[in-house]
Amino acid sequence: VRGGDVVVVKGLGETDFVIKRVYKLGGQVVEPELQPKSVPLGVPFVVPMGTAYVLGDNRESSEDSRAFGPVPLDSIIGKVVRW
Protein backbone atom coordinates (compact mmCIF):
# COMPACT_ATOMS: atom_id res chain seq x y z
CA VAL A 1 0.00 0.00 0.00
CA ARG A 2 1.28 3.44 -0.93
CA GLY A 3 0.09 7.00 -0.46
CA GLY A 4 -2.53 7.88 -3.08
CA ASP A 5 -3.79 4.31 -3.45
CA VAL A 6 -7.57 3.83 -3.35
CA VAL A 7 -8.27 0.90 -1.05
CA VAL A 8 -11.11 -1.17 0.38
CA VAL A 9 -11.05 -1.16 4.18
CA LYS A 10 -12.93 -3.63 6.34
CA GLY A 11 -15.18 -1.54 8.56
CA LEU A 12 -16.25 -1.89 12.15
CA GLY A 13 -19.10 -4.31 11.46
CA GLU A 14 -18.77 -7.84 10.15
CA THR A 15 -19.94 -6.89 6.64
CA ASP A 16 -19.04 -3.19 6.50
CA PHE A 17 -16.54 -1.99 3.92
CA VAL A 18 -15.45 1.50 2.94
CA ILE A 19 -13.46 2.76 -0.03
CA LYS A 20 -10.95 5.48 0.83
CA ARG A 21 -7.71 6.98 -0.45
CA VAL A 22 -4.50 6.36 1.51
CA TYR A 23 -3.23 9.78 2.55
CA LYS A 24 -0.36 8.97 4.95
CA LEU A 25 1.31 5.84 6.30
CA GLY A 26 2.91 5.02 9.65
CA GLY A 27 5.52 7.54 10.76
CA GLN A 28 4.25 10.35 8.55
CA VAL A 29 2.80 13.61 9.89
CA VAL A 30 -0.74 14.70 9.00
CA GLU A 31 -1.30 18.38 8.24
CA PRO A 32 -3.24 20.22 10.98
CA GLU A 33 -6.36 20.82 8.87
CA LEU A 34 -6.68 17.08 8.16
CA GLN A 35 -5.89 15.70 11.63
CA PRO A 36 -8.35 13.60 13.60
CA LYS A 37 -10.94 15.70 15.38
CA SER A 38 -9.78 14.23 18.70
CA VAL A 39 -6.28 15.78 18.40
CA PRO A 40 -5.94 19.26 19.95
CA LEU A 41 -5.04 22.08 17.56
CA GLY A 42 -1.33 22.77 17.40
CA VAL A 43 -0.36 19.21 18.40
CA PRO A 44 1.34 17.36 15.51
CA PHE A 45 -0.29 14.06 14.66
CA VAL A 46 2.04 11.27 13.55
CA VAL A 47 0.37 8.25 12.00
CA PRO A 48 1.16 5.20 14.16
CA MET A 49 3.33 2.51 12.60
CA GLY A 50 1.33 -0.35 11.08
CA THR A 51 -1.59 1.92 10.17
CA ALA A 52 -2.78 4.09 7.30
CA TYR A 53 -4.52 7.46 7.47
CA VAL A 54 -7.30 7.34 4.90
CA LEU A 55 -9.44 10.13 3.50
CA GLY A 56 -12.51 10.22 1.29
CA ASP A 57 -12.19 12.05 -2.01
CA ASN A 58 -15.29 14.09 -1.14
CA ARG A 59 -13.70 15.64 1.95
CA GLU A 60 -16.65 17.92 2.77
CA SER A 61 -18.98 15.02 3.55
CA SER A 62 -16.71 12.01 3.99
CA GLU A 63 -16.37 10.03 7.18
CA ASP A 64 -12.74 8.96 7.23
CA SER A 65 -9.66 8.93 9.47
CA ARG A 66 -10.51 12.44 10.64
CA ALA A 67 -13.51 10.84 12.38
CA PHE A 68 -12.41 7.25 13.14
CA GLY A 69 -8.61 7.55 13.21
CA PRO A 70 -5.96 5.58 11.33
CA VAL A 71 -6.84 2.07 10.18
CA PRO A 72 -4.65 -0.99 10.74
CA LEU A 73 -2.88 -2.10 7.58
CA ASP A 74 -4.31 -5.58 7.99
CA SER A 75 -7.85 -4.14 7.71
CA ILE A 76 -7.06 -3.07 4.13
CA ILE A 77 -8.35 -5.95 2.06
CA GLY A 78 -7.55 -4.72 -1.40
CA LYS A 79 -6.55 -1.96 -3.75
CA VAL A 80 -9.08 -0.54 -6.20
CA VAL A 81 -7.79 -0.69 -9.76
CA ARG A 82 -9.28 0.67 -12.92
CA TRP A 83 -9.56 -1.69 -15.89
N, CA, C and O atoms as a MOPAC input file, in Angstrom:
PM7 MOZYME 1SCF
protein

 N      0.84700 1    -1.18100 1     0.00000 1
 C      0.00000 1     0.00000 1     0.00000 1
 C      0.89000 1     1.24100 1     0.00000 1
 O      1.87200 1     1.32800 1     0.73600 1
 N      0.51400 1     2.19600 1    -0.84900 1
 C      1.28100 1     3.44300 1    -0.93000 1
 C      0.32200 1     4.62600 1    -0.83300 1
 O     -0.87900 1     4.49100 1    -1.06600 1
 N      0.87100 1     5.78100 1    -0.48800 1
 C      0.08500 1     6.99800 1    -0.46300 1
 C     -0.55000 1     7.23800 1    -1.82500 1
 O      0.10000 1     7.06400 1    -2.85600 1
 N     -1.80800 1     7.63300 1    -1.83100 1
 C     -2.52900 1     7.87500 1    -3.07700 1
 C     -3.32900 1     6.68400 1    -3.55800 1
 O     -4.22700 1     6.84500 1    -4.38500 1
 N     -3.02700 1     5.48300 1    -3.06100 1
 C     -3.79400 1     4.30700 1    -3.45400 1
 C     -5.23000 1     4.41500 1    -2.96100 1
 O     -5.47700 1     4.90900 1    -1.86000 1
 N     -6.17600 1     3.95400 1    -3.77200 1
 C     -7.56700 1     3.83200 1    -3.34700 1
 C     -7.74000 1     2.39700 1    -2.89400 1
 O     -7.45000 1     1.45900 1    -3.63600 1
 N     -8.22400 1     2.23000 1    -1.64800 1
 C     -8.27100 1     0.90500 1    -1.04900 1
 C     -9.64900 1     0.59500 1    -0.46900 1
 O    -10.43800 1     1.49400 1    -0.17800 1
 N     -9.91200 1    -0.69100 1    -0.31000 1
 C    -11.10800 1    -1.16700 1     0.37800 1
 C    -10.67800 1    -1.53000 1     1.79100 1
 O     -9.74900 1    -2.31000 1     1.99800 1
 N    -11.38100 1    -0.94100 1     2.76000 1
 C    -11.05000 1    -1.15700 1     4.17600 1
 C    -12.21400 1    -1.86500 1     4.83800 1
 O    -13.36600 1    -1.45500 1     4.70000 1
 N    -11.90300 1    -2.93800 1     5.56300 1
 C    -12.93300 1    -3.62700 1     6.33800 1
 C    -13.34700 1    -2.69900 1     7.45500 1
 O    -12.50900 1    -2.20500 1     8.21000 1
 N    -14.65300 1    -2.46300 1     7.55900 1
 C    -15.18400 1    -1.53900 1     8.55600 1
 C    -15.32000 1    -2.15600 1     9.93000 1
 O    -14.77000 1    -3.21700 1    10.22300 1
 N    -16.07400 1    -1.45500 1    10.76800 1
 C    -16.24500 1    -1.89000 1    12.15200 1
 C    -17.16400 1    -3.09800 1    12.27200 1
 O    -16.94800 1    -3.95100 1    13.13200 1
 N    -18.18800 1    -3.18300 1    11.42300 1
 C    -19.10300 1    -4.31500 1    11.46100 1
 C    -18.55800 1    -5.49600 1    10.68000 1
 O    -17.55200 1    -5.38500 1     9.97900 1
 N    -19.22600 1    -6.61200 1    10.80700 1
 C    -18.77400 1    -7.83900 1    10.14900 1
 C    -18.82700 1    -7.74100 1     8.62700 1
 O    -18.00500 1    -8.34900 1     7.94000 1
 N    -19.79500 1    -6.97300 1     8.08600 1
 C    -19.94000 1    -6.89000 1     6.63600 1
 C    -19.75300 1    -5.46600 1     6.11500 1
 O    -20.09400 1    -5.18900 1     4.96500 1
 N    -19.22800 1    -4.57200 1     6.92000 1
 C    -19.04000 1    -3.18800 1     6.49500 1
 C    -17.70200 1    -3.01100 1     5.79800 1
 O    -16.66800 1    -3.48800 1     6.26400 1
 N    -17.74800 1    -2.31200 1     4.66700 1
 C    -16.54300 1    -1.99400 1     3.92500 1
 C    -16.62900 1    -0.54800 1     3.48100 1
 O    -17.71500 1    -0.05400 1     3.17700 1
 N    -15.49000 1     0.13600 1     3.44100 1
 C    -15.44600 1     1.50000 1     2.93600 1
 C    -14.33000 1     1.59100 1     1.90700 1
 O    -13.35000 1     0.85000 1     1.96300 1
 N    -14.49700 1     2.50900 1     0.97200 1
 C    -13.46400 1     2.75900 1    -0.02900 1
 C    -12.90700 1     4.14800 1     0.24700 1
 O    -13.64700 1     5.13200 1     0.24700 1
 N    -11.60900 1     4.22400 1     0.48000 1
 C    -10.95000 1     5.47900 1     0.83100 1
 C     -9.60400 1     5.55900 1     0.13200 1
 O     -9.09500 1     4.56200 1    -0.38000 1
 N     -9.03300 1     6.76000 1     0.11900 1
 C     -7.71400 1     6.97900 1    -0.45400 1
 C     -6.68500 1     7.04100 1     0.67200 1
 O     -6.89300 1     7.73900 1     1.66400 1
 N     -5.58300 1     6.31800 1     0.52200 1
 C     -4.50400 1     6.36300 1     1.50900 1
 C     -3.83200 1     7.73300 1     1.41000 1
 O     -3.34400 1     8.12900 1     0.35100 1
 N     -3.81900 1     8.43800 1     2.52600 1
 C     -3.23100 1     9.77900 1     2.55500 1
 C     -1.82200 1     9.74700 1     3.14600 1
 O     -0.89200 1    10.31400 1     2.57200 1
 N     -1.67000 1     9.09100 1     4.28100 1
 C     -0.36300 1     8.97400 1     4.95100 1
 C     -0.23300 1     7.57900 1     5.53700 1
 O     -1.22700 1     6.91900 1     5.83900 1
 N      1.00700 1     7.14500 1     5.69100 1
 C      1.31100 1     5.84500 1     6.30400 1
 C      2.06000 1     6.05400 1     7.61100 1
 O      2.45900 1     7.17100 1     7.93800 1
 N      2.24700 1     4.96400 1     8.35700 1
 C      2.91300 1     5.01500 1     9.65500 1
 C      4.20000 1     5.82000 1     9.64200 1
 O      5.05200 1     5.64000 1     8.77200 1
 N      4.33200 1     6.71000 1    10.62000 1
 C      5.52500 1     7.53600 1    10.76300 1
 C      5.41900 1     8.88500 1    10.08100 1
 O      6.25400 1     9.75900 1    10.31600 1
 N      4.40600 1     9.07700 1     9.23900 1
 C      4.24600 1    10.35400 1     8.54600 1
 C      3.33500 1    11.29200 1     9.34000 1
 O      2.46300 1    10.84900 1    10.08900 1
 N      3.55600 1    12.59100 1     9.16100 1
 C      2.80100 1    13.60600 1     9.89400 1
 C      1.63100 1    14.10100 1     9.04000 1
 O      1.78400 1    14.37300 1     7.84900 1
 N      0.46900 1    14.21000 1     9.67100 1
 C     -0.73500 1    14.70200 1     9.00000 1
 C     -0.83500 1    16.20600 1     9.21400 1
 O     -0.62700 1    16.69500 1    10.32500 1
 N     -1.15200 1    16.93900 1     8.15100 1
 C     -1.29800 1    18.37900 1     8.23600 1
 C     -2.41100 1    18.72900 1     9.21700 1
 O     -3.39200 1    17.99300 1     9.33000 1
 N     -2.26600 1    19.85000 1     9.93100 1
 C     -3.24000 1    20.22000 1    10.97600 1
 C     -4.69300 1    20.23500 1    10.51200 1
 O     -5.57300 1    19.79600 1    11.25200 1
 N     -4.96300 1    20.72500 1     9.31600 1
 C     -6.35700 1    20.82000 1     8.86500 1
 C     -6.98700 1    19.46700 1     8.54400 1
 O     -8.20100 1    19.37800 1     8.36100 1
 N     -6.16800 1    18.40900 1     8.47400 1
 C     -6.68200 1    17.07600 1     8.16300 1
 C     -6.50700 1    16.09100 1     9.31200 1
 O     -6.74900 1    14.89600 1     9.14300 1
 N     -6.09100 1    16.57500 1    10.47600 1
 C     -5.88600 1    15.70400 1    11.63500 1
 C     -7.20800 1    15.17500 1    12.16700 1
 O     -8.27100 1    15.72400 1    11.87600 1
 N     -7.13200 1    14.09300 1    12.95700 1
 C     -8.35200 1    13.60000 1    13.60300 1
 C     -8.94000 1    14.69200 1    14.49500 1
 O     -8.21800 1    15.49500 1    15.08600 1
 N    -10.25500 1    14.69500 1    14.57100 1
 C    -10.94300 1    15.69800 1    15.37900 1
 C    -10.57900 1    15.60400 1    16.85700 1
 O    -10.72100 1    16.58000 1    17.59500 1
 N    -10.11300 1    14.43900 1    17.29100 1
 C     -9.77800 1    14.23400 1    18.70000 1
 C     -8.41700 1    14.82000 1    19.09100 1
 O     -8.09700 1    14.87900 1    20.27800 1
 N     -7.61700 1    15.24900 1    18.12200 1
 C     -6.28300 1    15.78400 1    18.39700 1
 C     -6.38600 1    17.29900 1    18.58900 1
 O     -6.91900 1    17.99700 1    17.72700 1
 N     -5.87800 1    17.81000 1    19.71400 1
 C     -5.94400 1    19.26100 1    19.94700 1
 C     -5.18800 1    20.04100 1    18.87300 1
 O     -4.16300 1    19.58700 1    18.36500 1
 N     -5.70700 1    21.21600 1    18.53800 1
 C     -5.04300 1    22.07700 1    17.56100 1
 C     -3.63000 1    22.40800 1    18.01600 1
 O     -3.39100 1    22.63000 1    19.20300 1
 N     -2.71100 1    22.44200 1    17.08800 1
 C     -1.32700 1    22.77400 1    17.39900 1
 C     -0.47500 1    21.58700 1    17.81500 1
 O      0.74200 1    21.71600 1    17.94900 1
 N     -1.10500 1    20.42300 1    18.02300 1
 C     -0.36500 1    19.21500 1    18.39900 1
 C     -0.15700 1    18.38800 1    17.13600 1
 O     -1.13300 1    17.95200 1    16.52500 1
 N      1.10100 1    18.16000 1    16.72600 1
 C      1.33500 1    17.36300 1    15.51200 1
 C      0.80900 1    15.94300 1    15.67800 1
 O      0.96100 1    15.33400 1    16.73700 1
 N      0.19400 1    15.42600 1    14.63200 1
 C     -0.29400 1    14.05700 1    14.65700 1
 C      0.55300 1    13.21000 1    13.73000 1
 O      0.60800 1    13.44500 1    12.52300 1
 N      1.21600 1    12.21600 1    14.31700 1
 C      2.04000 1    11.27500 1    13.55400 1
 C      1.25200 1     9.97400 1    13.44400 1
 O      0.79900 1     9.42400 1    14.44900 1
 N      1.09400 1     9.49600 1    12.23200 1
 C      0.36800 1     8.25100 1    11.99700 1
 C      1.14200 1     7.10600 1    12.65300 1
 O      2.33000 1     6.93200 1    12.38100 1
 N      0.47900 1     6.31900 1    13.51700 1
 C      1.16000 1     5.20100 1    14.16300 1
 C      1.66700 1     4.17600 1    13.14100 1
 O      1.05200 1     3.96900 1    12.09500 1
 N      2.77800 1     3.55200 1    13.45800 1
 C      3.33400 1     2.51200 1    12.60200 1
 C      2.31300 1     1.37500 1    12.48200 1
 O      1.59900 1     1.06500 1    13.43500 1
 N      2.25700 1     0.76500 1    11.30600 1
 C      1.33200 1    -0.34700 1    11.07800 1
 C     -0.08400 1     0.09700 1    10.74500 1
 O     -1.00100 1    -0.72300 1    10.68900 1
 N     -0.26400 1     1.41900 1    10.52000 1
 C     -1.58500 1     1.92500 1    10.17400 1
 C     -1.50400 1     2.83500 1     8.96000 1
 O     -0.42200 1     3.24000 1     8.53500 1
 N     -2.66900 1     3.14800 1     8.41200 1
 C     -2.77900 1     4.09000 1     7.30100 1
 C     -3.82500 1     5.13500 1     7.66400 1
 O     -4.84300 1     4.81800 1     8.27900 1
 N     -3.57400 1     6.36000 1     7.28500 1
 C     -4.52100 1     7.45500 1     7.47100 1
 C     -5.23700 1     7.60400 1     6.14200 1
 O     -4.61600 1     7.93600 1     5.13200 1
 N     -6.54800 1     7.35800 1     6.13600 1
 C     -7.30400 1     7.34000 1     4.89700 1
 C     -8.30500 1     8.48400 1     4.86600 1
 O     -8.88200 1     8.85000 1     5.89000 1
 N     -8.50200 1     9.03700 1     3.68600 1
 C     -9.44200 1    10.13300 1     3.49600 1
 C    -10.36000 1     9.80800 1     2.32500 1
 O     -9.97700 1     9.11900 1     1.38000 1
 N    -11.58400 1    10.32400 1     2.41500 1
 C    -12.51000 1    10.21500 1     1.28700 1
 C    -12.20300 1    11.30900 1     0.28200 1
 O    -11.74600 1    12.38900 1     0.65600 1
 N    -12.44700 1    11.04100 1    -0.97600 1
 C    -12.19100 1    12.04600 1    -2.00600 1
 C    -13.14700 1    13.23300 1    -1.89000 1
 O    -12.79500 1    14.34500 1    -2.28300 1
 N    -14.33800 1    13.01500 1    -1.36100 1
 C    -15.29000 1    14.09200 1    -1.13800 1
 C    -15.13400 1    14.55100 1     0.31900 1
 O    -15.95500 1    14.21700 1     1.17400 1
 N    -14.09100 1    15.30700 1     0.58400 1
 C    -13.70400 1    15.64400 1     1.95100 1
 C    -14.76100 1    16.39900 1     2.74900 1
 O    -14.79000 1    16.31200 1     3.97600 1
 N    -15.62400 1    17.13500 1     2.06500 1
 C    -16.64700 1    17.92000 1     2.76700 1
 C    -17.65600 1    17.03200 1     3.49800 1
 O    -18.16200 1    17.41100 1     4.55300 1
 N    -17.94700 1    15.86400 1     2.94800 1
 C    -18.98000 1    15.02500 1     3.55100 1
 C    -18.52400 1    13.59200 1     3.81600 1
 O    -19.35200 1    12.70400 1     4.01700 1
 N    -17.23700 1    13.36900 1     3.81800 1
 C    -16.71000 1    12.01300 1     3.99000 1
 C    -16.42800 1    11.70500 1     5.45400 1
 O    -15.89700 1    12.54100 1     6.18600 1
 N    -16.78800 1    10.50300 1     5.86700 1
 C    -16.37200 1    10.02900 1     7.18400 1
 C    -15.13300 1     9.18100 1     6.93600 1
 O    -15.18900 1     8.17100 1     6.23400 1
 N    -14.02300 1     9.59900 1     7.51500 1
 C    -12.74400 1     8.95900 1     7.22900 1
 C    -11.86900 1     9.02000 1     8.47000 1
 O    -12.39000 1     9.12800 1     9.58100 1
 N    -10.55600 1     8.95500 1     8.31000 1
 C     -9.65600 1     8.92600 1     9.47200 1
 C     -9.76200 1    10.17100 1    10.33800 1
 O     -9.36300 1    10.13500 1    11.50200 1
 N    -10.28400 1    11.26300 1     9.81200 1
 C    -10.51100 1    12.44200 1    10.64200 1
 C    -11.54300 1    12.13400 1    11.71600 1
 O    -11.51200 1    12.72400 1    12.79600 1
 N    -12.46300 1    11.20900 1    11.42600 1
 C    -13.50700 1    10.83500 1    12.37500 1
 C    -13.15100 1     9.56700 1    13.15800 1
 O    -13.33500 1     9.51800 1    14.37400 1
 N    -12.63300 1     8.52700 1    12.45300 1
 C    -12.40900 1     7.24800 1    13.13800 1
 C    -10.93900 1     6.90300 1    13.34900 1
 O    -10.63300 1     5.82800 1    13.86400 1
 N    -10.03800 1     7.77400 1    12.96900 1
 C     -8.60900 1     7.54800 1    13.21200 1
 C     -7.97800 1     6.66000 1    12.15200 1
 O     -8.65600 1     6.19200 1    11.23700 1
 N     -6.67900 1     6.43200 1    12.27800 1
 C     -5.96000 1     5.57700 1    11.32800 1
 C     -6.50500 1     4.14500 1    11.36300 1
 O     -7.03300 1     3.69300 1    12.37900 1
 N     -6.36800 1     3.45300 1    10.25200 1
 C     -6.83900 1     2.06600 1    10.17800 1
 C     -5.63700 1     1.12500 1    10.14100 1
 O     -4.62000 1     1.44100 1     9.52400 1
 N     -5.74800 1    -0.02600 1    10.79700 1
 C     -4.64900 1    -0.99400 1    10.74200 1
 C     -4.43200 1    -1.46600 1     9.30600 1
 O     -5.39000 1    -1.66900 1     8.55900 1
 N     -3.18000 1    -1.63600 1     8.93100 1
 C     -2.87700 1    -2.09700 1     7.57700 1
 C     -3.54000 1    -3.42700 1     7.26200 1
 O     -3.90600 1    -3.68000 1     6.11500 1
 N     -3.69900 1    -4.28100 1     8.27000 1
 C     -4.31200 1    -5.58400 1     7.98900 1
 C     -5.83100 1    -5.49200 1     7.79700 1
 O     -6.46500 1    -6.49100 1     7.46000 1
 N     -6.42600 1    -4.30500 1     8.00600 1
 C     -7.85200 1    -4.14000 1     7.70600 1
 C     -8.06400 1    -3.69200 1     6.25600 1
 O     -9.20000 1    -3.61300 1     5.78800 1
 N     -6.97200 1    -3.40200 1     5.55300 1
 C     -7.05500 1    -3.06700 1     4.13200 1
 C     -7.07100 1    -4.38500 1     3.36600 1
 O     -6.10300 1    -5.14500 1     3.37500 1
 N     -8.20100 1    -4.63400 1     2.70100 1
 C     -8.34700 1    -5.94600 1     2.06500 1
 C     -8.04300 1    -5.93400 1     0.57600 1
 O     -7.96600 1    -6.99100 1    -0.04900 1
 N     -7.87000 1    -4.75500 1     0.00700 1
 C     -7.54600 1    -4.72000 1    -1.40200 1
 C     -7.38900 1    -3.30500 1    -1.92000 1
 O     -7.79600 1    -2.33000 1    -1.28900 1
 N     -6.79200 1    -3.23300 1    -3.07400 1
 C     -6.55000 1    -1.95800 1    -3.74700 1
 C     -7.51600 1    -1.87600 1    -4.92700 1
 O     -7.67400 1    -2.84200 1    -5.67300 1
 N     -8.15700 1    -0.72800 1    -5.09200 1
 C     -9.08500 1    -0.53500 1    -6.20100 1
 C     -8.25800 1    -0.19700 1    -7.44100 1
 O     -7.43500 1     0.71900 1    -7.42200 1
 N     -8.48700 1    -0.93800 1    -8.50400 1
 C     -7.78800 1    -0.69500 1    -9.75700 1
 C     -8.81300 1    -0.43000 1   -10.84000 1
 O     -9.94200 1    -0.91800 1   -10.79000 1
 N     -8.40000 1     0.34500 1   -11.80700 1
 C     -9.28300 1     0.66800 1   -12.92200 1
 C     -8.86600 1    -0.18100 1   -14.11000 1
 O     -7.68200 1    -0.26600 1   -14.43600 1
 N     -9.83500 1    -0.80600 1   -14.75300 1
 C     -9.56400 1    -1.68700 1   -15.89000 1
 C     -9.42200 1    -0.92400 1   -17.13300 1
 O     -9.19100 1    -1.50700 1   -18.19200 1

